[in-house]
Amino acid sequence: MSPQFRKILPGSAIGVLGSGQLGRMFAIAARRMGYRVHTLSPESGTPTGQVADVEITTSYQDLDAVRRFARGVSAVTFEFENVPAITAQAAAEFAPVRPDGMVLHTTQNRLREKSFLASHGLPVTPFTRIRNLQDLEAGLKELGCPAVLKTAGYGYDGKGQIKITSPDQAAPALASVPEQELVLEAFVDFQCEVSVIGARGLDGSFANWGVIENSHRNHILDVSVAPAAVDERVARQAVEITRTVLEELDVIGLLCVEFFLTRTGGLLINELAPRPHNSGHLTFDACVTSQFEQQLRAVCGLPLGSTEMLRPAAMANLLGSLWQDGEPNWGAACAFPDVKLHLYGKLAPKPGRKMGHLTALAGSAEKASQQVRQARAALVHAP
């Protein structure tokens, strides 16, 4: 059997490009199943490195080091889509990379991503490519105001985005972003944002955790709740779109599809993330198989696990601002018996930096949402 299709069994080493909290939770799931984990990134003492067997500190552009890294593992995955595509290509010379580097290449650039989705008849926000002021002025006429100007590459958590509310803002908006490829998107008046995380195995099998409802603060995910309060038609459609995306991209591994649910009940794809996703952190505690274990199963060619949700759940991000008055009151959050605490091992809290999360389990999604918010609020109360 070709090495690309053989099962990779416990005891093997799995390589992770990237070293943040997603890699950390992947490593925890992998080590629980008897795998070893190697991580490569430009930083040391990282969230992933703290629990991995091997931490390699080097630039993603050091392709010789990447090749040596890949020689030492049975497969490579990534936890961060801004790893350069050439890094994935270099690793693929010595180990299967899952998802494939072409998935990374497509999804790390908004213009390539949206063009791919549109070409496959998938519902995306209206958009146009922007290279200069003339393009932007024409785009605003076509799409109307308000609209959102975004950098095509390397954007996350709202970075590289400017809302334009009138045509006279075109020139200053363009001047405020780096000189690079841009995309203009129509502004969507949505009722909520939802996501579906899908997994696809080597045999083409598909699994998902249903629709998760997400609320943001300052463009950063704040709270996720599952199952989402959407009607059955929307839920089925979101899952089917997600399955189509994974199949058309030929994903082996995980991919999250982020949607806008419009006020008329339609779904528009906002972004793709070819990795575990922040909205799926609640699966670690609430489901038979977490998104991180599922990523491992898919990467290793194992059968996908059950995604059954044991109880409704909600997740709340813990950002660096919680530390502004000193160490949060962890005991107060842990006093909630159905709340789980996850900290990522990051050494320096900064405003907007994801330092950890709480997950609450309850008899209903609404109750879980209430509990997780209450537990987070308790963190800032004096002990």
Summary of the structure (lengths in Angstrom):
residues: 383
radius of gyration: 20.7
end to end distance: 59.8
largest distance: 61.5
contacts: 1375
relative contact order: 0.12
helix: 32%
strand: 29%
